[in-house]
Amino acid sequence: ATGCNPISGSVKENRERHKPVRKPDTICKSLAIGDPADGFFAAKLIRLGVQPGEPVGLRLAEGLDWPIALFGIWSAGAVALPLPITQSLTLASHFLARAQVKRVVVARHNHPLKATFQTIAFSRIHLRPGQKVTNQAKHSVATRLESLGPHSIALLAPTSGTTGAPKLALLNHNNL
């Protein structure tokens, strides 16, 4: 993918060499099915009935699973609502309800949010080395990606609420 090479040389040289090339009418899709994990996860979300534009909560610890789950949500055409695990369940539930989220990606099935929301356990352990995304899953994900445009909402970013009640900021694919 463009921009994934190690950076060497001066900062100015690297800015010129690694400038992202962006067409005004498209979004960056280079990582959509680059890793079998996010392709599998996107296909899983589609099988579970996640619709394009549907907000999906993301409550995982920071690490390798987080970006794979995030790209999986985007590849399914859904909108991610990241919720740090350090955030209280009360505040997380507030944001989930406000965004009308039905499904939340969590590390395990017996998560406390299961009482209110459909939880989707995310684990890379289910992926065997060398396992590939099926053609049918690739087609489903590609169809979802084609429906996205630069102004499609990609992320609901919770604010801290320091100046009032916590709110959700909308970020589209073009701004990411």
Residue, then its C-alpha position, 0 to 999 in steps of 0.5 A: a500500500t502507498g505510504c507503508n514503506p519505512i521512512s528514511g532520509s530527511v523529513k522534507e524528502n519523505r514528505e515529497r516521496h510519500k505524499p498520498v495521491r488522492k483522487p477527489d471522487t474516491i476514498c483510499k481503499s488500499l488496505a480494504i482487503g490487504d490483510p486476510a484478517d480485516g477481509f474476514f472480519a468485514a465478511k463476518l460483519i456483513r453475514l451478521g447483517v451489518q448494513p452500509g452506514e450502520p454505526v458499529g461500536l469498537r471497544l478493544a484494547e489498543g494493539l494489532d486487533w484494533p486497526i484490523a477491526l477498524f478496517g473491517i468495519w470500514s470494509a463492511g461499509a459501516v461507521a466506526l464508533p471507537l470507545p476506549i476500554t478505559q472509558s466507563l461503561t456508563l459513558a460508553s453506553h451513553f455514546l452507543a445509545r446516542a449513535q443508535v448502535k446495535r452492535v459492538v465489537v469486543a474482545r470476548h462474548n461475555h462482555p458486560l455490554k452484552a446485556t444491552f447490545q449485540t456483541i461481536a467477539f473479535s479474535r485473530i486466533h480464529l484465522r489459520p496461517g495461510q487462510k484466504v478470504t473467499n471470492q464470495a466474501k471478497h465480492s461482498v466486501a468489494t460491493r460495500l466499498e464501491s458504495l462508499g464515497p469521500h463524503s460517506i461517514a467513516l467515524l463517530a468520534p466522541t468528545s470529552g464533554t469538557t465544555g458541556a455534554p459529551k457529543l459525537a463528531l462525524l468524520n468522513h472518509n475524505n477527512l481520514 
